[in-house]
Amino acid sequence: MADDELRDAIINGIRTLLLSEPECREGMAQWNSDAATIKRLMMLDRGAVGVPHELWHYLDDVDIRVKDRDYAKAQIEHVEDLIRQWTSCNE
């Protein structure tokens, strides 16, 4: 997969996860499964794609976001900003 394709796949995957944030523990299993797919894509980056480190935290923190809605709001806003910045740097 070319670097541009990899970056786009990661960005689209993160955007999909942002739209499917679970509200309770019951929704976490499917979300974590979907997040694992994105993690596998992110592991393909050898530095050329420049995956922001904070995305790894986002993918790992779903349990915290479910428990703490203030944390969830702040982290989601931060990830949305990161995606916008990452996208604009590569246009």
C-alpha positions in Angstrom: 0.0 0.0 0.0 1.4 3.4 -1.0 2.0 6.0 1.8 -0.9 8.2 0.6 -3.3 5.2 0.5 -2.2 4.2 4.0 -2.6 7.7 5.4 -6.1 8.0 3.8 -7.1 4.6 5.1 -6.0 5.5 8.7 -7.8 8.9 8.5 -11.0 7.4 7.2 -10.8 4.7 9.9 -10.3 7.2 12.6 -13.2 9.3 11.3 -15.5 6.2 11.3 -14.5 5.5 14.9 -15.2 9.0 15.9 -18.7 8.6 14.6 -19.2 5.3 16.4 -18.0 6.3 19.9 -19.7 3.9 22.4 -21.8 5.4 25.1 -21.5 2.4 27.4 -19.4 -0.7 28.1 -21.6 -2.9 25.9 -20.6 -0.9 22.8 -16.9 -1.2 23.5 -16.3 -4.7 22.1 -17.2 -3.8 18.6 -15.5 -0.4 18.8 -12.3 -2.1 20.1 -12.4 -4.6 17.2 -12.7 -1.8 14.7 -9.9 0.1 16.5 -7.7 -3.0 16.2 -8.1 -2.9 12.4 -6.9 0.8 12.4 -4.0 -0.1 14.7 -2.8 -2.8 12.3 -2.8 -0.1 9.5 -0.9 2.3 11.7 1.7 -0.4 12.4 2.5 -0.4 8.7 3.8 3.2 8.9 7.6 3.2 8.9 7.8 6.9 9.4 6.8 8.2 6.0 3.1 8.6 6.8 3.8 10.4 10.1 0.9 9.0 12.2 0.4 11.3 15.1 1.3 9.6 18.4 -1.9 10.8 20.0 -4.0 8.6 17.8 -2.5 5.5 19.5 -3.8 7.0 22.8 -7.2 7.6 21.3 -7.5 4.0 20.2 -6.5 2.7 23.6 -8.6 5.1 25.8 -12.2 4.1 24.9 -12.7 2.7 28.4 -11.7 6.0 29.9 -13.9 7.9 27.6 -16.9 5.8 28.4 -16.4 6.4 32.2 -15.4 10.1 31.9 -17.5 12.2 29.4 -15.4 15.3 30.0 -12.2 13.4 29.1 -14.1 11.9 26.1 -15.1 15.4 24.8 -11.6 16.8 25.2 -9.9 13.8 23.6 -12.3 13.6 20.7 -11.9 17.3 20.0 -8.2 16.9 20.1 -8.3 14.0 17.7 -10.6 15.9 15.3 -8.1 18.8 15.3 -5.2 16.4 14.7 -6.9 14.8 11.7 -7.6 18.2 10.2 -4.0 19.3 10.7 -2.6 16.0 9.4 -4.8 16.2 6.3 -4.0 19.8 5.6 -0.2 19.1 5.9 -0.5 16.5 3.2 -2.5 18.3 0.6 
